[in-house]
Amino acid sequence: MDVLDSITEINNHSLSIKEKEEILEQIYSEIDSIDDSLVELLNYRAEKYELSSLLKKQLGIPNYSPKREKEILKRVEHSNISNLSSIEVKQIFERIIDVSRAMQKRIRDKSK
């Protein structure tokens, strides 16, 4: 039984406790897989930030680019079509940007 197919049955209370536990374990497994994919994507994104940091340094451009950050936040808010609110998506990306900015600073400081 597919997890999504089970939602209707869960709402109708037609599943046994054992079936619900099995569905929950399947959901946990899918979430773990998604988390692994997110980590992989975040690391790939970090590689791009590292490259951009080095290029910015060579070009004499500051790390902090409020215009670019606003563009990113606006783009992800508008592309959001999920159960997350636009505010929640924005908060997640604000944190990603904060961590990326700290990483860029660390890279620049290390290459001095």
Backbone torsions as a table, in degrees:
resi	resn	phi	psi	omega
1	MET	NA	129.4	177.8
2	ASP	-73.3	143.1	-177.9
3	VAL	-57.3	-45.7	-178.4
4	LEU	-64.6	-35.5	177.1
5	ASP	-65.3	-25.5	-176.9
6	SER	-77.4	-18.4	-175.2
7	ILE	-59.1	-44.4	179.0
8	THR	-61.2	-43.4	-179.6
9	GLU	-66.7	-38.0	177.2
10	ILE	-61.3	-44.1	178.8
11	ASN	-63.8	-30.0	179.5
12	ASN	-88.3	-2.1	178.0
13	HIS	60.8	28.9	-177.3
14	SER	-91.5	-2.6	-178.7
15	LEU	-94.8	148.3	176.1
16	SER	-76.2	166.9	177.1
17	ILE	-60.3	-42.7	179.3
18	LYS	-60.6	-43.3	178.8
19	GLU	-64.4	-40.7	177.4
20	LYS	-64.4	-39.8	177.6
21	GLU	-64.2	-40.1	178.1
22	GLU	-64.7	-41.2	178.1
23	ILE	-64.2	-42.0	179.2
24	LEU	-61.6	-42.0	177.8
25	GLU	-63.8	-38.9	177.9
26	GLN	-64.9	-41.1	177.7
27	ILE	-61.8	-44.9	178.3
28	TYR	-59.0	-41.6	179.8
29	SER	-63.2	-42.3	178.4
30	GLU	-66.0	-40.1	178.0
31	ILE	-63.2	-42.5	177.7
32	ASP	-58.9	-42.6	178.9
33	SER	-64.3	-42.0	177.4
34	ILE	-62.8	-43.9	178.5
35	ASP	-59.5	-42.6	177.7
36	ASP	-60.4	-41.9	178.5
37	SER	-65.3	-39.9	178.1
38	LEU	-62.5	-42.6	178.5
39	VAL	-61.9	-42.7	178.4
40	GLU	-61.1	-44.9	179.2
41	LEU	-66.9	-39.1	178.4
42	LEU	-65.0	-37.6	176.8
43	ASN	-67.2	-38.7	177.2
44	TYR	-64.0	-42.2	177.6
45	ARG	-62.6	-39.6	179.4
46	ALA	-63.7	-37.4	175.9
47	GLU	-59.7	-42.1	179.6
48	LYS	-66.8	-38.8	176.8
49	TYR	-64.2	-38.7	178.4
50	GLU	-61.8	-45.3	178.3
51	LEU	-62.5	-43.9	-179.7
52	SER	-64.8	-34.7	178.5
53	SER	-64.0	-44.1	178.9
54	LEU	-64.2	-41.3	178.8
55	LEU	-66.7	-41.1	177.7
56	LYS	-60.3	-41.5	179.5
57	LYS	-62.5	-45.5	-180.0
58	GLN	-64.0	-32.1	-179.8
59	LEU	-88.4	-4.5	-179.1
60	GLY	72.5	26.0	-179.6
61	ILE	-97.6	135.3	178.5
62	PRO	-65.6	151.7	176.3
63	ASN	-60.3	-47.5	-173.8
64	TYR	-74.9	122.2	179.8
65	SER	-132.3	88.4	-177.4
66	PRO	-57.3	-35.7	-180.0
67	LYS	-63.3	-46.6	179.7
68	ARG	-63.0	-42.3	-179.8
69	GLU	-63.7	-40.6	177.4
70	LYS	-63.8	-39.3	178.1
71	GLU	-61.8	-43.4	179.6
72	ILE	-61.5	-49.4	-177.5
73	LEU	-62.6	-40.7	178.9
74	LYS	-64.5	-43.6	-178.8
75	ARG	-63.4	-45.9	-178.1
76	VAL	-70.5	-32.7	176.3
77	GLU	-63.6	-42.8	-178.1
78	HIS	-74.3	-25.1	180.0
79	SER	-88.7	-3.7	-178.9
80	ASN	-72.3	120.0	174.5
81	ILE	-136.3	60.8	-174.9
82	SER	-136.0	-169.8	176.3
83	ASN	-76.4	-14.6	176.1
84	LEU	-76.4	141.5	175.1
85	SER	-75.5	162.5	176.9
86	SER	-60.0	-36.5	178.6
87	ILE	-64.0	-42.1	-179.7
88	GLU	-65.6	-42.7	177.7
89	VAL	-62.0	-43.6	179.3
90	LYS	-60.9	-42.7	180.0
91	GLN	-63.2	-40.8	177.8
92	ILE	-61.2	-46.0	-178.1
93	PHE	-72.6	-29.8	174.2
94	GLU	-61.5	-40.3	178.6
95	ARG	-68.1	-42.3	177.7
96	ILE	-59.7	-43.0	179.8
97	ILE	-65.2	-42.1	178.3
98	ASP	-58.9	-46.1	-180.0
99	VAL	-66.0	-40.5	179.1
100	SER	-63.5	-41.2	179.0
101	ARG	-63.4	-41.9	177.9
102	ALA	-63.8	-38.7	178.1
103	MET	-64.4	-43.2	178.4
104	GLN	-60.4	-42.3	179.5
105	LYS	-62.5	-43.2	179.4
106	ARG	-61.7	-41.5	179.4
107	ILE	-65.1	-45.1	179.1
108	ARG	-63.6	-43.2	-179.9
109	ASP	-64.1	-37.3	-179.4
110	LYS	-69.2	-30.9	-175.7
111	SER	-89.9	8.0	178.9
112	LYS	-74.8	NA	NA
